[in-house]
């Protein structure tokens, strides 16, 4: 379990670090002295858990937790504070636990077990969730359902993904990474901004400029394959 400690008091960080040193399966990957540093550390290290003080200069712990709620993957938050008056606000921010300083070893151990239970349940829910059969595009107040078997490829453009399918093109407000995670068995990455349906790839060929291109069964033109994806894509094609 990767942990970030965020507290503006060096002695408080040192105490938590010492307690975590005695906890099996836990690694402190970063420390932060305020909420902004905590957010940067979480963006860099993608921790499983953030031990977050509430009263910090600038962005405080409660505001930092609200920002962390938008992270993907979202880290679990356990507040560590000298005051118990913020307990309600802490749980409204969906914290896993709320520890009052000085943090006792047994309370920290119990909080970590709660985080592990929470993470296992989230992973199980994600694994057991039914796989969608359609993608959903919003069209001026209405919705269009696009069957996955009709999708030829998915291409990221700014904050949208363009779905190229049998009946044309539509925009959806999902990330390419989340689509790859959900439908990795159906699509293969050929570029940092493009996933292609496996059954759509007819061949790989070398373009005059030396780049590799993927020829699609229903594509109007070949798509560029990035260098870092070529080897894995060739291996994938062997098993299609």
PEQUI-V715598 format. One record per residue. N is the residue number from 0. RES is the residue in one small letter. NEAR is the number of other C-alpha atoms within 10 Angstrom. Layout:
# PEQUI-V715598
n=N res=RES near=NEAR
n=N res=RES near=NEAR
This chain:
# PEQUI-V715598
n=0 res=x near=14
n=1 res=x near=16
n=2 res=x near=24
n=3 res=x near=26
n=4 res=x near=26
n=5 res=x near=29
n=6 res=x near=29
n=7 res=x near=20
n=8 res=x near=13
n=9 res=x near=12
n=10 res=x near=10
n=11 res=x near=19
n=12 res=x near=19
n=13 res=x near=14
n=14 res=x near=15
n=15 res=x near=20
n=16 res=x near=18
n=17 res=x near=12
n=18 res=x near=16
n=19 res=x near=19
n=20 res=x near=13
n=21 res=x near=11
n=22 res=x near=14
n=23 res=x near=8
n=24 res=x near=9
n=25 res=x near=15
n=26 res=x near=16
n=27 res=x near=17
n=28 res=x near=16
n=29 res=x near=19
n=30 res=x near=22
n=31 res=x near=21
n=32 res=x near=18
n=33 res=x near=24
n=34 res=x near=27
n=35 res=x near=20
n=36 res=x near=17
n=37 res=x near=27
n=38 res=x near=22
n=39 res=x near=13
n=40 res=x near=20
n=41 res=x near=24
n=42 res=x near=14
n=43 res=x near=11
n=44 res=x near=14
n=45 res=x near=20
n=46 res=x near=21
n=47 res=x near=20
n=48 res=x near=24
n=49 res=x near=28
n=50 res=x near=25
n=51 res=x near=30
n=52 res=x near=29
n=53 res=x near=25
n=54 res=x near=19
n=55 res=x near=18
n=56 res=x near=13
n=57 res=x near=10
n=58 res=x near=17
n=59 res=x near=19
n=60 res=x near=28
n=61 res=x near=23
n=62 res=x near=14
n=63 res=x near=21
n=64 res=x near=27
n=65 res=x near=13
n=66 res=x near=15
n=67 res=x near=21
n=68 res=x near=16
n=69 res=x near=10
n=70 res=x near=14
n=71 res=x near=10
n=72 res=x near=12
n=73 res=x near=15
n=74 res=x near=22
n=75 res=x near=24
n=76 res=x near=28
n=77 res=x near=26
n=78 res=x near=24
n=79 res=x near=27
n=80 res=x near=23
n=81 res=x near=14
n=82 res=x near=12
n=83 res=x near=13
n=84 res=x near=9
n=85 res=x near=16
n=86 res=x near=17
n=87 res=x near=12
n=88 res=x near=11
n=89 res=x near=21
n=90 res=x near=16
n=91 res=x near=11
n=92 res=x near=19
n=93 res=x near=15
n=94 res=x near=21
n=95 res=x near=17
n=96 res=x near=21
n=97 res=x near=23
n=98 res=x near=21
n=99 res=x near=15
n=100 res=x near=13
n=101 res=x near=12
n=102 res=x near=16
n=103 res=x near=13
n=104 res=x near=16
n=105 res=x near=10
n=106 res=x near=14
n=107 res=x near=21
n=108 res=x near=15
n=109 res=x near=12
n=110 res=x near=19
n=111 res=x near=21
n=112 res=x near=12
n=113 res=x near=16
n=114 res=x near=22
n=115 res=x near=16
n=116 res=x near=12
n=117 res=x near=14
n=118 res=x near=16
n=119 res=x near=12
n=120 res=x near=12
n=121 res=x near=12
n=122 res=x near=12
n=123 res=x near=11
n=124 res=x near=11
n=125 res=x near=12
n=126 res=x near=11
n=127 res=x near=9
n=128 res=x near=9
n=129 res=x near=8
n=130 res=x near=10
n=131 res=x near=10
n=132 res=x near=11
n=133 res=x near=14
n=134 res=x near=16
n=135 res=x near=16
n=136 res=x near=19
n=137 res=x near=13
n=138 res=x near=11
n=139 res=x near=6
n=140 res=x near=5
n=141 res=x near=7
n=142 res=x near=10
n=143 res=x near=12
n=144 res=x near=11
n=145 res=x near=20
n=146 res=x near=14
n=147 res=x near=16
n=148 res=x near=13
n=149 res=x near=15
n=150 res=x near=22
n=151 res=x near=24
n=152 res=x near=24
n=153 res=x near=25
n=154 res=x near=19
n=155 res=x near=19
n=156 res=x near=13
n=157 res=x near=9
n=158 res=x near=11
n=159 res=x near=15
n=160 res=x near=20
n=161 res=x near=20
n=162 res=x near=24
n=163 res=x near=20
n=164 res=x near=19
n=165 res=x near=13
n=166 res=x near=9
n=167 res=x near=10
n=168 res=x near=16
n=169 res=x near=19
n=170 res=x near=19
n=171 res=x near=18
n=172 res=x near=12
n=173 res=x near=16
n=174 res=x near=15
n=175 res=x near=22
n=176 res=x near=16
n=177 res=x near=11
n=178 res=x near=15
n=179 res=x near=17
n=180 res=x near=10
n=181 res=x near=15
n=182 res=x near=17
n=183 res=x near=15
n=184 res=x near=10
n=185 res=x near=15
n=186 res=x near=22
n=187 res=x near=22
n=188 res=x near=23
n=189 res=x near=22
n=190 res=x near=17
n=191 res=x near=14
n=192 res=x near=15
n=193 res=x near=23
n=194 res=x near=24
n=195 res=x near=22
n=196 res=x near=21
n=197 res=x near=20
n=198 res=x near=15
n=199 res=x near=17
n=200 res=x near=21
n=201 res=x near=14
n=202 res=x near=13
n=203 res=x near=19
n=204 res=x near=15
n=205 res=x near=12
n=206 res=x near=12
n=207 res=x near=7
n=208 res=x near=6
n=209 res=x near=8
n=210 res=x near=13
n=211 res=x near=20
n=212 res=x near=19
n=213 res=x near=23
n=214 res=x near=18
n=215 res=x near=21
n=216 res=x near=14
n=217 res=x near=15
n=218 res=x near=16
n=219 res=x near=8
n=220 res=x near=11
n=221 res=x near=18
n=222 res=x near=18
n=223 res=x near=18
n=224 res=x near=21
n=225 res=x near=17
n=226 res=x near=12
n=227 res=x near=11
n=228 res=x near=15
n=229 res=x near=19
n=230 res=x near=10
n=231 res=x near=13
n=232 res=x near=18
n=233 res=x near=12
n=234 res=x near=10
n=235 res=x near=12
n=236 res=x near=15
n=237 res=x near=7
n=238 res=x near=6
n=239 res=x near=8
